[in-house]
Amino acid sequence: MIITFYLQIDLSIDKSRLRFGTFDEEDAINWCRSDLQTNGGHTAVDIAKIWSRNRIASILSNESSSPRSSISNDSNKPLIENPEKKHVSFNVLQRCSDKRKDLLWLDTKKKDADTQYLLFSDLQIYVSPEKQCNDDTPQKHQLITASYKDIDFYLNEGKSLNIFLGTEPLQTKNGQSKKERAWFAVDVSSMDKEKLESILPNGYFISPFPAFLNLNEYERSIFSEACSLILWHMDHQFCPTCGYRTIPEDAGLKRGCTNGKCLSRSGLLNTNYPRVDPNVVILVVNSSETHCLMGLKKNFPSNMFFCVSGYIEPGESIEDACTREILEQVSLDVVKVEYHSSQPWPYPVVLLVGCTVHVSTEVVKVNEEELKDASWFHFSEAELMIKGKHEEGYKVPSKQTLTYQLLDSWLETHRVE
Amino acid sequence: MIITFYLQIDLSIDKSRLRFGTFDEEDAINWCRSDLQTNGGHTAVDIAKIWSRNRIASILSNESSSPRSSISNDSNKPLIENPEKKHVSFNVLQRCSDKRKDLLWLDTKKKDADTQYLLFSDLQIYVSPEKQCNDDTPQKHQLITASYKDIDFYLNEGKSLNIFLGTEPLQTKNGQSKKERAWFAVDVSSMDKEKLESILPNGYFISPFPAFLNLNEYERSIFSEACSLILWHMDHQFCPTCGYRTIPEDAGLKRGCTNGKCLSRSGLLNTNYPRVDPNVVILVVNSSETHCLMGLKKNFPSNMFFCVSGYIEPGESIEDACTREILEQVSLDVVKVEYHSSQPWPYPVVLLVGCTVHVSTEVVKVNEEELKDASWFHFSEAELMIKGKHEEGYKVPSKQTLTYQLLDSWLETHRVE
């Protein structure tokens, strides 16, 4: 019914002019009766809005021109829920791309009493031990955040790197109107440590890896964004195109070259923006789907098995990269690549892309430049490993990793049977 | 049966020692009878090889230690076939990561008569018109490649950027032994153009975009890798960490900083390697799956509709990036993200990740900073657009783009019905 009604509006006037809003707007009103409704209770105005005929809708309803450029940020839930996939982090903050150049808005947010500042020093993060410890995660930490009044003396020196991370919706007490809390990440490397301790006591700086895995999901998500950006700023103080110094721009979401003649200031170069290095994480499954292949990494515990992984190279698809890495690292022939899920990894700015890869060959030749060893595991053995009950103590990394998630997801197909 | 036999070998000795090869190797021979075979005709040696028990296999068969570090490169087919998905390019070359530091091997390949050199000048590529023109693609080009003897005078000056791209297997006449042809990309910006024309006549340099879409799939694939690497070298002449000059290393697959004290020479920084910028390309589908949403881009023809797209930011998954971009650009609520496929895009070094995204809302607010306009299309209208038969002349980009592939794949579900 909606479709029919939509066509009724649409066919009434020249379609190409309608779509681009250059028609005689009075025509639309003449042809559409505002009192008619569809079975679903929609009027012509509703239908025009649903199908993005914003100008028609505004004429029919006598509204002023439609608010195209304002983006609604009033959701108070995570943007998307992936109930089956528990990954290292997700976008809990709304990144507000449209606000990154709005200096007035940013300054207001910076000084707002609700605003939270995450503190980094020499790439370490300020935390406290969490009070309610969980047996599964004995080294659990909790982020300590500062408010503007805690550290305004430092922020106003203007020497610190201060990165806008996004906003988090806050429900007010009456439940009617909504506020949003802004989050920033600040490098406090040059702040006096005793001073910091006096303002925010009982905290300490820790190296982020692997400690960040012991944060809760919410804190870990905000941390992942912050840590990747801080690391990128540290490693990109100079312009790769001309060698001049770069400075933070757009609230820390960009670094601009200080050389006015640099190509990066006029051309379509990507060098001003954070890099995100895509990396494939691959669970290899044999043709009868009874076994999976996992490897031992150099410099990692000799009983912890990981998925094979590698960086995607220029000119490659995800599928090509999986195929190349499996051939290079364990010399197996790939027949099918299935995407599973993805997650960020903040060391330094990695996008992990998890895939299940089916191979037609089983004789493994381990490339010792890449892996310490690799072995096939029957699903019953892999099930013991994931549960931490393998008799030889073989393990897989923690639940927040893609290796665990890929393996758990593959084992699920056997559990169902 | 294989599994049973495998356990028979495996349980005969201490399992942990077996896996890491530190057991008394004679034990394996004592416990395994080399004359027994499975129903499938496999001996203990075969089974040990299949399950990567390489040391056991070598003892049982009295072979020397297993050739773990040599990777087989003898396939003469594309590494993986994606019959349903026709994308812009795929890995036709084997990238031979293990050869990138092997100067002797590289020098031999460089001088080999079979080796092909792709020629770039000021980011333009040397081509000829293809003889057999196809009506669909009237501007079709063909890559012109040089051999070593054509351009040795120039290569031996040592001033040119020369990037190793990989090898392509060649079948010899008798079909028994195989050779491999190496491919390089050379920047000939400083070569005299008349000289080049006298060596390789009837060629001309063209801007790669959109001309590369008119190359055939094979040439386009090699070109994509080459173009991305050339562009990366041009834009990354300086170290982002310290500002010193960088120079090509590892046959052009890396750039090293010339400052011996630079952090990038000792730390785990990613700044020496090519960036690959992941970007989501999103076909939005409404909740009843009858309509898809596409947008008009600024500076593109006003009748050509594209998928919504955007770069993945630090700390985001593919799913999060899709959700954020759809909210930011057209203000719709995402409920499900389905990965479709991916492909490289060589301007400059992009990894396009194609997703179909299901939304729960339909009222579109176009963010005019990002898009010129966006509209819902019923599948019957989209079908006319993809076939080039839309009465208003609305189009979608060519078959090699993800927009086309996502749309064609979604329409396929309606065609089946």
Interface residues (C-beta under 8 A of the other chain):
Chain A: I3 K15 S16 R19 F20 K49 I50 W51 S52 N54 S66 P67 R68 S69 S70 I71 S72 S75 L79 I80 N82 H87 S89 F90 N91 Q94 R95 S97 D98 S221 S224 E225 A226 C227 S228 L229 W232 D235 H236 Q237 F238 C239 P240 T241 C242 G243 Y244 R245 T246 L253 L263 S264 L268 L269 N270 T271 Y273 P274 R275 V276 D277 P278 T290 S302 Y311 I312 E313 P314 G315 E316 S317 I318 E319 D320 T323 R324 L327 E328 S331 D333 V334 V335 K336 V337 Y339 S341 S342 Q343 P344 P346 Y347 P348 V349 L351 V353 E362 V363 V364 K365 V366 N367 E368 E369 D373 A374 S375 W376 H378 E391 E392 G393
Chain B: I3 K15 S16 R19 F20 K49 I50 W51 S52 N54 S66 P67 R68 S69 S70 I71 S72 S75 L79 I80 N82 H87 S89 F90 N91 Q94 R95 S97 D98 S221 S224 E225 A226 C227 S228 L229 W232 D235 H236 Q237 F238 C239 P240 T241 C242 G243 Y244 R245 T246 L253 L263 S264 L268 L269 N270 T271 Y273 P274 R275 V276 D277 P278 T290 S302 Y311 I312 E313 P314 G315 E316 S317 I318 E319 D320 T323 R324 L327 E328 S331 D333 V334 V335 K336 V337 Y339 S341 S342 Q343 P344 P346 Y347 P348 V349 L351 V353 E362 V363 V364 K365 V366 N367 E368 E369 D373 A374 S375 W376 H378 E391 E392 G393
